[in-house]
Amino acid sequence: MYPPFTDDQEHHLPTVLSAPRFATYLRSARNDRTRALNLYQWNLQVSSALLVPLHVLEVALRNAVVEAIEVVHDGAWPWTQGFIRSLPNPRPPAYNPKRDLSKCSSEHPTAGKVVAELKFAFWESMLTKRHQARLWDRHFFHVFPDAPRGVTSDQRRSELRADVEEIRKLRNRIAHHEPIFPRALQDDFDRILRCIQWRNAATATWVRDIETVQAFLPLRP
């Protein structure tokens, strides 16, 4: 699929990429430099391919959560004390949703701008049991209308939160240019599609039509 590396590339790339970063790939390739470079290249390509479904998932998830919040707290929710008080306020190094919201809402004049700036972890935090009674008992199946029925909204919320937690870990590794090849990437991809599907089945079908992840997965060196 890829052209072979030149002698110069085999010599220089490990140094340019840095020895500590490249060491992870060398270990997996049993110290075969060419195999390690092929694995690095594949990791780049599959990471890039995953950005498409990850993009759709993040936008779909935050819009669903905002839809539920707005029903309870109206469109000015980033500045509504009732909503702000509902957020946890843990000490560092734990992620702090209240602090994240306070920072974004003080810097941006509209809810739309705030939504765009909040961390992915904020939307994950909104899926914790803490918000079950206030948001999800009544509104989960409204904002995730294509989620499977037959169980309580509490169970489906918990399942979604577990998927989103794993997706966040994957997303963060890609964002920090870390290796993702040790992960079960087919499972990761299935999680992403499942979350999109619960929000809207037609959107999940569209992502399946345009994604390239599954073309790369079988090509791992």
Biotite code that builds the C-alpha atoms (Angstrom):
import biotite.structure as struc

atoms = struc.array([
    struc.Atom([0.000, 0.000, 0.000], chain_id="A", res_id=1, res_name="MET", atom_name="CA", element="C"),
    struc.Atom([2.838, 2.373, 0.840], chain_id="A", res_id=2, res_name="TYR", atom_name="CA", element="C"),
    struc.Atom([6.046, 3.004, -1.109], chain_id="A", res_id=3, res_name="PRO", atom_name="CA", element="C"),
    struc.Atom([9.102, 1.515, 0.590], chain_id="A", res_id=4, res_name="PRO", atom_name="CA", element="C"),
    struc.Atom([11.154, 3.746, 2.817], chain_id="A", res_id=5, res_name="PHE", atom_name="CA", element="C"),
    struc.Atom([14.335, 5.115, 1.330], chain_id="A", res_id=6, res_name="THR", atom_name="CA", element="C"),
    struc.Atom([17.652, 4.491, 3.052], chain_id="A", res_id=7, res_name="ASP", atom_name="CA", element="C"),
    struc.Atom([17.726, 8.126, 4.139], chain_id="A", res_id=8, res_name="ASP", atom_name="CA", element="C"),
    struc.Atom([14.225, 7.859, 5.603], chain_id="A", res_id=9, res_name="GLN", atom_name="CA", element="C"),
    struc.Atom([15.076, 4.688, 7.507], chain_id="A", res_id=10, res_name="GLU", atom_name="CA", element="C"),
    struc.Atom([18.139, 6.440, 8.883], chain_id="A", res_id=11, res_name="HIS", atom_name="CA", element="C"),
    struc.Atom([16.623, 9.802, 9.798], chain_id="A", res_id=12, res_name="HIS", atom_name="CA", element="C"),
    struc.Atom([12.968, 9.209, 10.659], chain_id="A", res_id=13, res_name="LEU", atom_name="CA", element="C"),
    struc.Atom([13.549, 7.466, 14.016], chain_id="A", res_id=14, res_name="PRO", atom_name="CA", element="C"),
    struc.Atom([15.673, 10.427, 15.132], chain_id="A", res_id=15, res_name="THR", atom_name="CA", element="C"),
    struc.Atom([13.240, 13.046, 13.857], chain_id="A", res_id=16, res_name="VAL", atom_name="CA", element="C"),
    struc.Atom([10.353, 11.247, 15.553], chain_id="A", res_id=17, res_name="LEU", atom_name="CA", element="C"),
    struc.Atom([12.524, 10.910, 18.701], chain_id="A", res_id=18, res_name="SER", atom_name="CA", element="C"),
    struc.Atom([14.032, 7.773, 20.167], chain_id="A", res_id=19, res_name="ALA", atom_name="CA", element="C"),
    struc.Atom([11.631, 7.511, 23.140], chain_id="A", res_id=20, res_name="PRO", atom_name="CA", element="C"),
    struc.Atom([8.562, 7.869, 20.873], chain_id="A", res_id=21, res_name="ARG", atom_name="CA", element="C"),
    struc.Atom([9.901, 5.422, 18.303], chain_id="A", res_id=22, res_name="PHE", atom_name="CA", element="C"),
    struc.Atom([10.889, 2.903, 20.988], chain_id="A", res_id=23, res_name="ALA", atom_name="CA", element="C"),
    struc.Atom([7.251, 1.877, 21.484], chain_id="A", res_id=24, res_name="THR", atom_name="CA", element="C"),
    struc.Atom([7.032, 0.864, 17.843], chain_id="A", res_id=25, res_name="TYR", atom_name="CA", element="C"),
    struc.Atom([10.433, -0.818, 17.864], chain_id="A", res_id=26, res_name="LEU", atom_name="CA", element="C"),
    struc.Atom([9.431, -2.984, 20.811], chain_id="A", res_id=27, res_name="ARG", atom_name="CA", element="C"),
    struc.Atom([6.269, -4.068, 19.028], chain_id="A", res_id=28, res_name="SER", atom_name="CA", element="C"),
    struc.Atom([8.277, -4.769, 15.857], chain_id="A", res_id=29, res_name="ALA", atom_name="CA", element="C"),
    struc.Atom([10.946, -6.739, 17.773], chain_id="A", res_id=30, res_name="ARG", atom_name="CA", element="C"),
    struc.Atom([13.587, -4.143, 16.942], chain_id="A", res_id=31, res_name="ASN", atom_name="CA", element="C"),
    struc.Atom([13.006, -4.356, 13.204], chain_id="A", res_id=32, res_name="ASP", atom_name="CA", element="C"),
    struc.Atom([13.351, -0.710, 12.148], chain_id="A", res_id=33, res_name="ARG", atom_name="CA", element="C"),
    struc.Atom([11.506, -1.097, 8.847], chain_id="A", res_id=34, res_name="THR", atom_name="CA", element="C"),
    struc.Atom([8.581, -2.897, 10.466], chain_id="A", res_id=35, res_name="ARG", atom_name="CA", element="C"),
    struc.Atom([8.498, -0.278, 13.211], chain_id="A", res_id=36, res_name="ALA", atom_name="CA", element="C"),
    struc.Atom([8.370, 2.529, 10.639], chain_id="A", res_id=37, res_name="LEU", atom_name="CA", element="C"),
    struc.Atom([5.560, 0.747, 8.821], chain_id="A", res_id=38, res_name="ASN", atom_name="CA", element="C"),
    struc.Atom([3.675, 0.435, 12.091], chain_id="A", res_id=39, res_name="LEU", atom_name="CA", element="C"),
    struc.Atom([4.226, 4.125, 12.849], chain_id="A", res_id=40, res_name="TYR", atom_name="CA", element="C"),
    struc.Atom([2.944, 5.041, 9.407], chain_id="A", res_id=41, res_name="GLN", atom_name="CA", element="C"),
    struc.Atom([-0.115, 2.830, 9.820], chain_id="A", res_id=42, res_name="TRP", atom_name="CA", element="C"),
    struc.Atom([-0.780, 4.342, 13.254], chain_id="A", res_id=43, res_name="ASN", atom_name="CA", element="C"),
    struc.Atom([-0.736, 7.801, 11.627], chain_id="A", res_id=44, res_name="LEU", atom_name="CA", element="C"),
    struc.Atom([-3.158, 6.750, 8.924], chain_id="A", res_id=45, res_name="GLN", atom_name="CA", element="C"),
    struc.Atom([-5.677, 5.011, 11.160], chain_id="A", res_id=46, res_name="VAL", atom_name="CA", element="C"),
    struc.Atom([-5.522, 7.882, 13.672], chain_id="A", res_id=47, res_name="SER", atom_name="CA", element="C"),
    struc.Atom([-6.323, 10.289, 10.854], chain_id="A", res_id=48, res_name="SER", atom_name="CA", element="C"),
    struc.Atom([-9.170, 8.086, 9.617], chain_id="A", res_id=49, res_name="ALA", atom_name="CA", element="C"),
    struc.Atom([-10.701, 7.946, 13.095], chain_id="A", res_id=50, res_name="LEU", atom_name="CA", element="C"),
    struc.Atom([-10.983, 11.734, 13.231], chain_id="A", res_id=51, res_name="LEU", atom_name="CA", element="C"),
    struc.Atom([-14.017, 11.638, 10.918], chain_id="A", res_id=52, res_name="VAL", atom_name="CA", element="C"),
    struc.Atom([-16.280, 9.466, 13.111], chain_id="A", res_id=53, res_name="PRO", atom_name="CA", element="C"),
    struc.Atom([-14.856, 11.097, 16.244], chain_id="A", res_id=54, res_name="LEU", atom_name="CA", element="C"),
    struc.Atom([-15.804, 14.524, 14.900], chain_id="A", res_id=55, res_name="HIS", atom_name="CA", element="C"),
    struc.Atom([-19.393, 13.451, 14.229], chain_id="A", res_id=56, res_name="VAL", atom_name="CA", element="C"),
    struc.Atom([-19.658, 11.681, 17.584], chain_id="A", res_id=57, res_name="LEU", atom_name="CA", element="C"),
    struc.Atom([-18.462, 14.692, 19.581], chain_id="A", res_id=58, res_name="GLU", atom_name="CA", element="C"),
    struc.Atom([-20.804, 17.114, 17.823], chain_id="A", res_id=59, res_name="VAL", atom_name="CA", element="C"),
    struc.Atom([-23.753, 14.714, 18.097], chain_id="A", res_id=60, res_name="ALA", atom_name="CA", element="C"),
    struc.Atom([-23.087, 14.018, 21.777], chain_id="A", res_id=61, res_name="LEU", atom_name="CA", element="C"),
    struc.Atom([-22.730, 17.595, 22.907], chain_id="A", res_id=62, res_name="ARG", atom_name="CA", element="C"),
    struc.Atom([-25.801, 18.688, 20.944], chain_id="A", res_id=63, res_name="ASN", atom_name="CA", element="C"),
    struc.Atom([-27.834, 15.897, 22.542], chain_id="A", res_id=64, res_name="ALA", atom_name="CA", element="C"),
    struc.Atom([-26.681, 16.863, 26.037], chain_id="A", res_id=65, res_name="VAL", atom_name="CA", element="C"),
    struc.Atom([-27.350, 20.549, 25.383], chain_id="A", res_id=66, res_name="VAL", atom_name="CA", element="C"),
    struc.Atom([-30.844, 19.695, 24.155], chain_id="A", res_id=67, res_name="GLU", atom_name="CA", element="C"),
    struc.Atom([-31.598, 17.965, 27.450], chain_id="A", res_id=68, res_name="ALA", atom_name="CA", element="C"),
    struc.Atom([-30.040, 20.756, 29.530], chain_id="A", res_id=69, res_name="ILE", atom_name="CA", element="C"),
    struc.Atom([-32.048, 23.419, 27.724], chain_id="A", res_id=70, res_name="GLU", atom_name="CA", element="C"),
    struc.Atom([-35.337, 21.678, 28.485], chain_id="A", res_id=71, res_name="VAL", atom_name="CA", element="C"),
    struc.Atom([-34.548, 21.917, 32.198], chain_id="A", res_id=72, res_name="VAL", atom_name="CA", element="C"),
    struc.Atom([-32.493, 25.108, 32.452], chain_id="A", res_id=73, res_name="HIS", atom_name="CA", element="C"),
    struc.Atom([-33.397, 27.085, 29.266], chain_id="A", res_id=74, res_name="ASP", atom_name="CA", element="C"),
    struc.Atom([-31.046, 28.484, 26.642], chain_id="A", res_id=75, res_name="GLY", atom_name="CA", element="C"),
    struc.Atom([-28.976, 30.564, 29.074], chain_id="A", res_id=76, res_name="ALA", atom_name="CA", element="C"),
    struc.Atom([-27.901, 27.460, 31.020], chain_id="A", res_id=77, res_name="TRP", atom_name="CA", element="C"),
    struc.Atom([-24.166, 28.324, 31.091], chain_id="A", res_id=78, res_name="PRO", atom_name="CA", element="C"),
    struc.Atom([-25.035, 31.280, 33.362], chain_id="A", res_id=79, res_name="TRP", atom_name="CA", element="C"),
    struc.Atom([-27.967, 29.706, 35.245], chain_id="A", res_id=80, res_name="THR", atom_name="CA", element="C"),
    struc.Atom([-27.178, 29.176, 38.913], chain_id="A", res_id=81, res_name="GLN", atom_name="CA", element="C"),
    struc.Atom([-29.404, 26.112, 39.157], chain_id="A", res_id=82, res_name="GLY", atom_name="CA", element="C"),
    struc.Atom([-27.364, 24.361, 36.511], chain_id="A", res_id=83, res_name="PHE", atom_name="CA", element="C"),
    struc.Atom([-24.026, 25.590, 37.799], chain_id="A", res_id=84, res_name="ILE", atom_name="CA", element="C"),
    struc.Atom([-24.846, 24.306, 41.287], chain_id="A", res_id=85, res_name="ARG", atom_name="CA", element="C"),
    struc.Atom([-25.648, 20.881, 39.821], chain_id="A", res_id=86, res_name="SER", atom_name="CA", element="C"),
    struc.Atom([-22.051, 20.420, 38.658], chain_id="A", res_id=87, res_name="LEU", atom_name="CA", element="C"),
    struc.Atom([-19.383, 18.747, 40.790], chain_id="A", res_id=88, res_name="PRO", atom_name="CA", element="C"),
    struc.Atom([-16.379, 20.767, 41.929], chain_id="A", res_id=89, res_name="ASN", atom_name="CA", element="C"),
    struc.Atom([-13.573, 18.260, 42.552], chain_id="A", res_id=90, res_name="PRO", atom_name="CA", element="C"),
    struc.Atom([-10.042, 19.230, 43.477], chain_id="A", res_id=91, res_name="ARG", atom_name="CA", element="C"),
    struc.Atom([-7.171, 18.951, 40.997], chain_id="A", res_id=92, res_name="PRO", atom_name="CA", element="C"),
    struc.Atom([-5.916, 16.880, 39.297], chain_id="A", res_id=93, res_name="PRO", atom_name="CA", element="C"),
    struc.Atom([-9.457, 15.605, 38.658], chain_id="A", res_id=94, res_name="ALA", atom_name="CA", element="C"),
    struc.Atom([-11.318, 17.206, 35.791], chain_id="A", res_id=95, res_name="TYR", atom_name="CA", element="C"),
    struc.Atom([-13.588, 19.941, 37.150], chain_id="A", res_id=96, res_name="ASN", atom_name="CA", element="C"),
    struc.Atom([-16.766, 20.558, 35.072], chain_id="A", res_id=97, res_name="PRO", atom_name="CA", element="C"),
    struc.Atom([-17.781, 23.573, 37.155], chain_id="A", res_id=98, res_name="LYS", atom_name="CA", element="C"),
    struc.Atom([-14.413, 25.272, 36.624], chain_id="A", res_id=99, res_name="ARG", atom_name="CA", element="C"),
    struc.Atom([-14.415, 24.436, 32.910], chain_id="A", res_id=100, res_name="ASP", atom_name="CA", element="C"),
    struc.Atom([-17.889, 25.941, 32.479], chain_id="A", res_id=101, res_name="LEU", atom_name="CA", element="C"),
    struc.Atom([-17.028, 29.013, 34.540], chain_id="A", res_id=102, res_name="SER", atom_name="CA", element="C"),
    struc.Atom([-13.954, 29.720, 32.422], chain_id="A", res_id=103, res_name="LYS", atom_name="CA", element="C"),
    struc.Atom([-15.769, 29.257, 29.109], chain_id="A", res_id=104, res_name="CYS", atom_name="CA", element="C"),
    struc.Atom([-18.871, 31.210, 30.106], chain_id="A", res_id=105, res_name="SER", atom_name="CA", element="C"),
    struc.Atom([-16.754, 34.153, 31.319], chain_id="A", res_id=106, res_name="SER", atom_name="CA", element="C"),
    struc.Atom([-14.855, 34.310, 28.024], chain_id="A", res_id=107, res_name="GLU", atom_name="CA", element="C"),
    struc.Atom([-17.655, 33.773, 25.505], chain_id="A", res_id=108, res_name="HIS", atom_name="CA", element="C"),
    struc.Atom([-20.903, 35.745, 25.148], chain_id="A", res_id=109, res_name="PRO", atom_name="CA", element="C"),
    struc.Atom([-23.192, 33.076, 23.704], chain_id="A", res_id=110, res_name="THR", atom_name="CA", element="C"),
    struc.Atom([-24.167, 29.552, 24.680], chain_id="A", res_id=111, res_name="ALA", atom_name="CA", element="C"),
    struc.Atom([-23.099, 28.325, 21.245], chain_id="A", res_id=112, res_name="GLY", atom_name="CA", element="C"),
    struc.Atom([-19.563, 29.619, 21.766], chain_id="A", res_id=113, res_name="LYS", atom_name="CA", element="C"),
    struc.Atom([-19.454, 28.076, 25.237], chain_id="A", res_id=114, res_name="VAL", atom_name="CA", element="C"),
    struc.Atom([-20.544, 24.706, 23.856], chain_id="A", res_id=115, res_name="VAL", atom_name="CA", element="C"),
    struc.Atom([-17.801, 24.808, 21.238], chain_id="A", res_id=116, res_name="ALA", atom_name="CA", element="C"),
    struc.Atom([-15.114, 25.519, 23.851], chain_id="A", res_id=117, res_name="GLU", atom_name="CA", element="C"),
    struc.Atom([-16.074, 23.069, 26.601], chain_id="A", res_id=118, res_name="LEU", atom_name="CA", element="C"),
    struc.Atom([-13.855, 20.005, 26.849], chain_id="A", res_id=119, res_name="LYS", atom_name="CA", element="C"),
    struc.Atom([-15.031, 16.592, 25.701], chain_id="A", res_id=120, res_name="PHE", atom_name="CA", element="C"),
    struc.Atom([-14.751, 15.528, 29.346], chain_id="A", res_id=121, res_name="ALA", atom_name="CA", element="C"),
    struc.Atom([-17.526, 17.979, 30.209], chain_id="A", res_id=122, res_name="PHE", atom_name="CA", element="C"),
    struc.Atom([-20.015, 16.108, 28.030], chain_id="A", res_id=123, res_name="TRP", atom_name="CA", element="C"),
    struc.Atom([-18.850, 12.808, 29.451], chain_id="A", res_id=124, res_name="GLU", atom_name="CA", element="C"),
    struc.Atom([-19.364, 14.174, 32.970], chain_id="A", res_id=125, res_name="SER", atom_name="CA", element="C"),
    struc.Atom([-22.962, 15.059, 32.132], chain_id="A", res_id=126, res_name="MET", atom_name="CA", element="C"),
    struc.Atom([-23.629, 11.337, 31.626], chain_id="A", res_id=127, res_name="LEU", atom_name="CA", element="C"),
    struc.Atom([-22.783, 10.393, 35.215], chain_id="A", res_id=128, res_name="THR", atom_name="CA", element="C"),
    struc.Atom([-25.451, 9.153, 37.599], chain_id="A", res_id=129, res_name="LYS", atom_name="CA", element="C"),
    struc.Atom([-25.331, 12.524, 39.361], chain_id="A", res_id=130, res_name="ARG", atom_name="CA", element="C"),
    struc.Atom([-27.537, 13.932, 36.581], chain_id="A", res_id=131, res_name="HIS", atom_name="CA", element="C"),
    struc.Atom([-29.897, 10.974, 36.212], chain_id="A", res_id=132, res_name="GLN", atom_name="CA", element="C"),
    struc.Atom([-32.872, 12.369, 38.107], chain_id="A", res_id=133, res_name="ALA", atom_name="CA", element="C"),
    struc.Atom([-32.548, 15.941, 36.870], chain_id="A", res_id=134, res_name="ARG", atom_name="CA", element="C"),
    struc.Atom([-31.888, 15.225, 33.193], chain_id="A", res_id=135, res_name="LEU", atom_name="CA", element="C"),
    struc.Atom([-32.029, 11.646, 32.104], chain_id="A", res_id=136, res_name="TRP", atom_name="CA", element="C"),
    struc.Atom([-35.078, 10.083, 33.768], chain_id="A", res_id=137, res_name="ASP", atom_name="CA", element="C"),
    struc.Atom([-37.330, 12.130, 31.514], chain_id="A", res_id=138, res_name="ARG", atom_name="CA", element="C"),
    struc.Atom([-35.131, 13.208, 28.636], chain_id="A", res_id=139, res_name="HIS", atom_name="CA", element="C"),
    struc.Atom([-32.684, 10.421, 27.738], chain_id="A", res_id=140, res_name="PHE", atom_name="CA", element="C"),
    struc.Atom([-34.845, 8.729, 25.116], chain_id="A", res_id=141, res_name="PHE", atom_name="CA", element="C"),
    struc.Atom([-35.939, 12.117, 23.800], chain_id="A", res_id=142, res_name="HIS", atom_name="CA", element="C"),
    struc.Atom([-32.410, 13.224, 22.907], chain_id="A", res_id=143, res_name="VAL", atom_name="CA", element="C"),
    struc.Atom([-31.184, 9.707, 22.063], chain_id="A", res_id=144, res_name="PHE", atom_name="CA", element="C"),
    struc.Atom([-34.329, 8.550, 20.250], chain_id="A", res_id=145, res_name="PRO", atom_name="CA", element="C"),
    struc.Atom([-32.677, 5.661, 18.396], chain_id="A", res_id=146, res_name="ASP", atom_name="CA", element="C"),
    struc.Atom([-31.183, 4.055, 21.507], chain_id="A", res_id=147, res_name="ALA", atom_name="CA", element="C"),
    struc.Atom([-32.556, 0.545, 22.098], chain_id="A", res_id=148, res_name="PRO", atom_name="CA", element="C"),
    struc.Atom([-35.573, 0.451, 24.409], chain_id="A", res_id=149, res_name="ARG", atom_name="CA", element="C"),
    struc.Atom([-36.535, -2.337, 26.785], chain_id="A", res_id=150, res_name="GLY", atom_name="CA", element="C"),
    struc.Atom([-34.414, -1.153, 29.728], chain_id="A", res_id=151, res_name="VAL", atom_name="CA", element="C"),
    struc.Atom([-34.443, 1.931, 31.931], chain_id="A", res_id=152, res_name="THR", atom_name="CA", element="C"),
    struc.Atom([-32.954, 5.252, 30.904], chain_id="A", res_id=153, res_name="SER", atom_name="CA", element="C"),
    struc.Atom([-30.552, 4.827, 33.822], chain_id="A", res_id=154, res_name="ASP", atom_name="CA", element="C"),
    struc.Atom([-29.117, 1.649, 32.300], chain_id="A", res_id=155, res_name="GLN", atom_name="CA", element="C"),
    struc.Atom([-28.826, 3.127, 28.819], chain_id="A", res_id=156, res_name="ARG", atom_name="CA", element="C"),
    struc.Atom([-27.191, 6.284, 30.222], chain_id="A", res_id=157, res_name="ARG", atom_name="CA", element="C"),
    struc.Atom([-24.692, 4.137, 32.097], chain_id="A", res_id=158, res_name="SER", atom_name="CA", element="C"),
    struc.Atom([-23.891, 2.163, 28.936], chain_id="A", res_id=159, res_name="GLU", atom_name="CA", element="C"),
    struc.Atom([-23.459, 5.354, 26.937], chain_id="A", res_id=160, res_name="LEU", atom_name="CA", element="C"),
    struc.Atom([-21.223, 6.876, 29.583], chain_id="A", res_id=161, res_name="ARG", atom_name="CA", element="C"),
    struc.Atom([-18.988, 3.765, 29.547], chain_id="A", res_id=162, res_name="ALA", atom_name="CA", element="C"),
    struc.Atom([-18.663, 3.984, 25.765], chain_id="A", res_id=163, res_name="ASP", atom_name="CA", element="C"),
    struc.Atom([-17.951, 7.719, 25.858], chain_id="A", res_id=164, res_name="VAL", atom_name="CA", element="C"),
    struc.Atom([-15.268, 7.237, 28.517], chain_id="A", res_id=165, res_name="GLU", atom_name="CA", element="C"),
    struc.Atom([-13.389, 4.794, 26.284], chain_id="A", res_id=166, res_name="GLU", atom_name="CA", element="C"),
    struc.Atom([-13.880, 7.056, 23.271], chain_id="A", res_id=167, res_name="ILE", atom_name="CA", element="C"),
    struc.Atom([-12.422, 9.983, 25.230], chain_id="A", res_id=168, res_name="ARG", atom_name="CA", element="C"),
    struc.Atom([-9.312, 7.946, 26.019], chain_id="A", res_id=169, res_name="LYS", atom_name="CA", element="C"),
    struc.Atom([-8.893, 7.112, 22.340], chain_id="A", res_id=170, res_name="LEU", atom_name="CA", element="C"),
    struc.Atom([-9.544, 10.717, 21.289], chain_id="A", res_id=171, res_name="ARG", atom_name="CA", element="C"),
    struc.Atom([-6.983, 12.044, 23.757], chain_id="A", res_id=172, res_name="ASN", atom_name="CA", element="C"),
    struc.Atom([-4.300, 9.651, 22.555], chain_id="A", res_id=173, res_name="ARG", atom_name="CA", element="C"),
    struc.Atom([-4.896, 10.718, 18.977], chain_id="A", res_id=174, res_name="ILE", atom_name="CA", element="C"),
    struc.Atom([-4.900, 14.397, 19.963], chain_id="A", res_id=175, res_name="ALA", atom_name="CA", element="C"),
    struc.Atom([-1.541, 13.966, 21.706], chain_id="A", res_id=176, res_name="HIS", atom_name="CA", element="C"),
    struc.Atom([-0.050, 11.964, 18.811], chain_id="A", res_id=177, res_name="HIS", atom_name="CA", element="C"),
    struc.Atom([0.306, 8.847, 20.946], chain_id="A", res_id=178, res_name="GLU", atom_name="CA", element="C"),
    struc.Atom([0.281, 5.247, 19.665], chain_id="A", res_id=179, res_name="PRO", atom_name="CA", element="C"),
    struc.Atom([-3.177, 3.740, 19.412], chain_id="A", res_id=180, res_name="ILE", atom_name="CA", element="C"),
    struc.Atom([-2.174, 0.461, 17.771], chain_id="A", res_id=181, res_name="PHE", atom_name="CA", element="C"),
    struc.Atom([-2.246, -1.497, 21.084], chain_id="A", res_id=182, res_name="PRO", atom_name="CA", element="C"),
    struc.Atom([-5.976, -0.721, 21.478], chain_id="A", res_id=183, res_name="ARG", atom_name="CA", element="C"),
    struc.Atom([-8.793, -2.900, 20.161], chain_id="A", res_id=184, res_name="ALA", atom_name="CA", element="C"),
    struc.Atom([-9.564, -0.377, 17.448], chain_id="A", res_id=185, res_name="LEU", atom_name="CA", element="C"),
    struc.Atom([-12.467, -2.277, 15.920], chain_id="A", res_id=186, res_name="GLN", atom_name="CA", element="C"),
    struc.Atom([-14.145, -2.159, 19.336], chain_id="A", res_id=187, res_name="ASP", atom_name="CA", element="C"),
    struc.Atom([-13.377, 1.557, 19.546], chain_id="A", res_id=188, res_name="ASP", atom_name="CA", element="C"),
    struc.Atom([-14.876, 2.170, 16.122], chain_id="A", res_id=189, res_name="PHE", atom_name="CA", element="C"),
    struc.Atom([-17.969, 0.143, 17.031], chain_id="A", res_id=190, res_name="ASP", atom_name="CA", element="C"),
    struc.Atom([-18.409, 2.245, 20.183], chain_id="A", res_id=191, res_name="ARG", atom_name="CA", element="C"),
    struc.Atom([-18.250, 5.473, 18.210], chain_id="A", res_id=192, res_name="ILE", atom_name="CA", element="C"),
    struc.Atom([-20.823, 4.243, 15.694], chain_id="A", res_id=193, res_name="LEU", atom_name="CA", element="C"),
    struc.Atom([-23.095, 2.933, 18.452], chain_id="A", res_id=194, res_name="ARG", atom_name="CA", element="C"),
    struc.Atom([-23.143, 6.332, 20.196], chain_id="A", res_id=195, res_name="CYS", atom_name="CA", element="C"),
    struc.Atom([-23.924, 8.113, 16.936], chain_id="A", res_id=196, res_name="ILE", atom_name="CA", element="C"),
    struc.Atom([-26.587, 5.510, 16.159], chain_id="A", res_id=197, res_name="GLN", atom_name="CA", element="C"),
    struc.Atom([-28.349, 6.161, 19.466], chain_id="A", res_id=198, res_name="TRP", atom_name="CA", element="C"),
    struc.Atom([-28.545, 9.836, 18.640], chain_id="A", res_id=199, res_name="ARG", atom_name="CA", element="C"),
    struc.Atom([-29.660, 9.310, 15.047], chain_id="A", res_id=200, res_name="ASN", atom_name="CA", element="C"),
    struc.Atom([-29.595, 6.182, 12.901], chain_id="A", res_id=201, res_name="ALA", atom_name="CA", element="C"),
    struc.Atom([-29.447, 8.084, 9.597], chain_id="A", res_id=202, res_name="ALA", atom_name="CA", element="C"),
    struc.Atom([-26.331, 9.923, 10.759], chain_id="A", res_id=203, res_name="THR", atom_name="CA", element="C"),
    struc.Atom([-24.667, 6.642, 11.708], chain_id="A", res_id=204, res_name="ALA", atom_name="CA", element="C"),
    struc.Atom([-25.417, 5.297, 8.226], chain_id="A", res_id=205, res_name="THR", atom_name="CA", element="C"),
    struc.Atom([-23.835, 8.402, 6.691], chain_id="A", res_id=206, res_name="TRP", atom_name="CA", element="C"),
    struc.Atom([-20.682, 7.927, 8.795], chain_id="A", res_id=207, res_name="VAL", atom_name="CA", element="C"),
    struc.Atom([-20.465, 4.276, 7.714], chain_id="A", res_id=208, res_name="ARG", atom_name="CA", element="C"),
    struc.Atom([-20.671, 5.431, 4.097], chain_id="A", res_id=209, res_name="ASP", atom_name="CA", element="C"),
    struc.Atom([-17.821, 7.942, 4.365], chain_id="A", res_id=210, res_name="ILE", atom_name="CA", element="C"),
    struc.Atom([-15.455, 6.469, 6.958], chain_id="A", res_id=211, res_name="GLU", atom_name="CA", element="C"),
    struc.Atom([-12.154, 4.817, 5.975], chain_id="A", res_id=212, res_name="THR", atom_name="CA", element="C"),
    struc.Atom([-11.229, 3.295, 9.343], chain_id="A", res_id=213, res_name="VAL", atom_name="CA", element="C"),
    struc.Atom([-12.297, -0.224, 8.453], chain_id="A", res_id=214, res_name="GLN", atom_name="CA", element="C"),
    struc.Atom([-10.264, -0.122, 5.256], chain_id="A", res_id=215, res_name="ALA", atom_name="CA", element="C"),
    struc.Atom([-7.112, 0.514, 7.307], chain_id="A", res_id=216, res_name="PHE", atom_name="CA", element="C"),
    struc.Atom([-7.687, -1.875, 10.207], chain_id="A", res_id=217, res_name="LEU", atom_name="CA", element="C"),
    struc.Atom([-6.850, -5.083, 8.287], chain_id="A", res_id=218, res_name="PRO", atom_name="CA", element="C"),
    struc.Atom([-3.653, -3.485, 6.908], chain_id="A", res_id=219, res_name="LEU", atom_name="CA", element="C"),
    struc.Atom([-1.845, -3.265, 10.239], chain_id="A", res_id=220, res_name="ARG", atom_name="CA", element="C"),
    struc.Atom([1.785, -4.324, 9.713], chain_id="A", res_id=221, res_name="PRO", atom_name="CA", element="C"),
])
